[in-house]
């Protein structure tokens, strides 16, 4: 067998292994989504925003826009209501999580497509799909997973646009439409849109294609601008000083770097050291690339660096705290793309000075891939979710419903049939959580 055929067979084998792992990851997420009890954030979203959502009711839409908390992720809310209408089911835990599971299927399919087309190698593919913390949110009725999935598709189109020599204007427009759409699932992605927008603007100006781009795409760019402005205003409204906002008052390193590392490694000592190492690798690669002026090598390193600078600038400007933990999930595919580029660049740089390092490539990749899988397997827990660890117990608790709650024409769960006013188990659970939280 020739070397070319051997590599071809090896690539096909890795793709089939990737399919198996993706299916396994998806099944784990589906089982957890079906088994775990409703979380407080999901309950609040469903009761306050999704259940009675009506796009024809302008006063309701105005109220949702002006009075919402950051808990309301528009795309998630609309999709929950949409599937509720299709199936005619109310207060169904699995149904309200179904939109996220569908987007997880898209996310895995896109990752497999990139693996098959060799846009990604096997290790970054595993990093994309075996982040257990991200996978948990694909099994919850929140906007983070939906947003991450849309971002991944947007990054794919951005890479396609760069590969085509920045020639196809419609590809870039579609890319940024997806980025703006992702903000309707979670507004924190607006900074990703800004960082990649600056990078794209640089390429267009450098190639003297900015004005031709505007001329050909203005019918699409104008409505997209209004969509972006709407969600930007909404972001500032839900992050107003008198509204609760999930953020961190710790340092950038603790809030950003260690939060990403903690998605894989919980040990505080280890994740601190790993965070320092990964930061050093990225910064060293970035500096070397700038010194050597290897601009053509990167697609996402510079945009990722811009994203970090924007995070620092926004915190300096508004003093709201850094994005942390689940707020970082939508940017996770962006981080993987940018960091893998940095890692590959540094490896190629070292290879020029240490020729025998090429013999370490495959063993190192194999060890890192196995480590990612082991870390994923160790975190599997179908009864809990990390951010709402104790909510699973609600499935087995009994509640006393306040008298002022009354539901008519509902099927009574036999377990609570003797209690009045009659409410289903799911309704009681939501109401109990509402009572405890607000």
Buried (B, 14 or more C-beta within 10 A) or exposed (E): EEEEEEEEEEBEEBBEBBBEBBEBBBEBBBEBBEBBBBBBBBBBBBBBBBBEBEEEEEEBEEEBBEEBBBBBBBBBBBBBBBBBEEEEEBBBBBBBBBBBBBBBBBBBBBBBEBBBEEBBBBBBBBBBBBBBBBBBBBBBBBBBBBBBBBBBBBBBBBBBBBEEEBEBBEBBBBBBBBBBBBBBBBBBBBBBBBBBBBBBEBBBEEEEBBEEBEEBBEEBBEEBEEBBEBBBEBBEBBBEEEEEEBBBEBEBBBBBBBBBBBBBBEEEEEBBEBBBEBBEBBEBBBEBBEEEEBEEBBBBBBBBBBBBEBBEEBBEEEEBBBBBBBBBBBBBBBBBBBBBBBBBBBBEBEBEEEEEBEEBEEEEEEEBBEBBBEBBEEBEBBEBBBBBEEBBEBBEEEBEBEEEEEBEEBEBBEEBEEBEEBBBBBBBBBBBBBEEEE
